Amino acid sequence: MPARGVPVPEVFDVSGADIVMALAAGPTMVDVLIRRPWTVGAQARLLARLHNEVHAVPALEWLPAPFGDGAVLLHRDLHPMNVILTADGPQIIDWEGAVRGPAVADVAMTWVIVAFSEVRLPRLEAVATRTLQAMFTRAFLRAAGPLDQRWRQAAVRYRLDDPHLLPAERARLERLLS
């Protein structure tokens, strides 16, 4: 069910950061990428399009603005694990971190999550998946627009504040800032 042009599951209840939504039945974008890696370009373009749809929504004034000025809605966690590919089209889930700000901040957050998240798989599978991650990241940035060094560093710093980062992820991100 689209809300303001953004494809999201129907919302039944909201209480603070908790959101109860209808079940979005289908594979995640990650599931599709793993099963059909040749679709990496199309999936990256779809994710960029979804970003544009989210950023076309004016943000509510009461939403926090951790990235500074900007009046558009930011998901802040819009990556392939949070897109469900249903029979009716993609559905964006996991809205607990929505904020307002400049659209480029959301693109930067997706870049840092997709490019530097740890892949917990056996060695051979992990190498193949890291290659797919790199291909997806490049294709996403081509479709979503350029991302300058300032925004890359801002996203890395913001991501480093995440208490759920794995040690290997933290080490890779810290190397980017040194």
N, C-alpha and C positions, 0 to 999 in steps of 0.2 A: 504494500500500500504506500504510494508516494506521499510524502509530507513536504509541501512546498517544493515539489519537484525532486525531492531526494528519496530514493527507494529505500524505505525502512519497513521492518515488520510492524504490524499494528501495535500500538502502545496501549496497554490496559491500565497501568498504574505507575506513578512516579512518586517516590518518597526519598527526598535528598538525592544521593547519587545512585540509588537503586531504581532500576527501570524494569518493569515486567512487560515483556513483549510477546507477541504471537511467535510460535515456532516457525523459523525459516527453514523449510525442508530442502536439503540439497547439499552438495559438496561445497567445501570452502574453495576459494580460488587456489589456495595452496594444494589441495587435493587434486584439482584439475591439472595444475602445473606439474605435479609429480607423475600423474598418469599420462599426461599429454604434453610433454615438454616443448614440442614443436609449436605450441600455442603461446609461447612466452611473449611474443610481440603483441598479439591481440589482447592478452590478459593485462599487460602493462598499459596499453592504450585505454582499456576499459577502466582500470584503476585511476588513470589520469582524468578520464571523463567523469568518474564519480567524484573526484576531488573538485572538479569545476562545478558540478551540481551542488555539492555541499557549500562551496564558497560563494555561490550565487544567492545564498540565504543570508539576509541581514541578521546579525547576532542580537540577542537581547542584551540590553545595557547592563543588566545585573550579572551577566556571566563574567568570570575573571578574565583578565587580559595579560597572561604571563609573558607574552611576546611583544608587548608594547602596542602602539596605536594600530588600529585596524578595526573595522566594524563588521567583518564577515564571520560567519560561523566556521569554527575549526573543529574537526573531529579529534585530532591530536594522536590518534592511534589507528588511522585508516591505512591498513596494510592487507595483504592477501589472506591472512587468517581471519580478518573481520569482514570479509565479503563472502556471503553465501550465494551460490549460483543456483537459484531456484528455477523451476519450470517457467515461472512468470518473469524471470529476469533477476538481476543481481539485487541483493538486499544487504544493506550496511548494518552491522550490529556493533555492540560494545560502545555505547555513547556516554559512558560514565565520565569520561574526561573532557567532554565538549567545553570549549572556551571561545572567546572572540579574539580577533587579531588580524594580522595580515595573512592573506592566503599562502604566501611563500613560506611562512612558518610551518604550516601543515605539510607542505611538500617536503620541507627539510626534515621534519619528524619522520615521515614515511621513508625518506632516503636513509636516515640513520638506522631505523629499525630493520628495514629490508637488507641493507648492505652489511650490517654488523651483528645481526642476531646469530647466536650460536646454533649450530646444527648438531643435534645429538643423535648420531647414527654410526653404524660401523664405518671404519675408515674409508673403504672404497665408495660406499654410498654417500658418505659425507663429502668426499671430493667432488663427486658428480653434482650433488646438491649445491655446494658452494659455487660451482661453475654456473649452475642455473640461477642462483641468487645474483651473481655478478651480471649475467645477461639480462635478467629482469630489471635490475637496478638501472643499468644503462638505458634500456628501452623505456622505462618509466620516466627517467629524467628527460629523455628526448621528447616524450609526449607531454609531460607536465610543464616543461619550460626550463630555462636555465636556473641554476642554483649557485649563487656566488659563494665565495669562501666565508664571508661574514655569516651567512645563514647556515652554512654547513657547521661552522664552529659553534654557533648558538645552539643548534640541534644537538651536537655532541655534548656540550656542557649540560643542557637540559636533561639529556638521556642519562648522563652520569649520576644525576640525582635520584635515579630510579633504584629503590632498594632491592628490586627483584633481579637486577643484572647478575648474570653469571660471571665468575672471575675472568674467564677467557674473553667475554664481551667487554668487560671493564678494561682489561689490559689493552685490547685493540683500540678502544676509544681513547684511552689516555695517551697512547702513542700518536694519535692524530693531533693532539694538542701540543705535543712537545716539539 
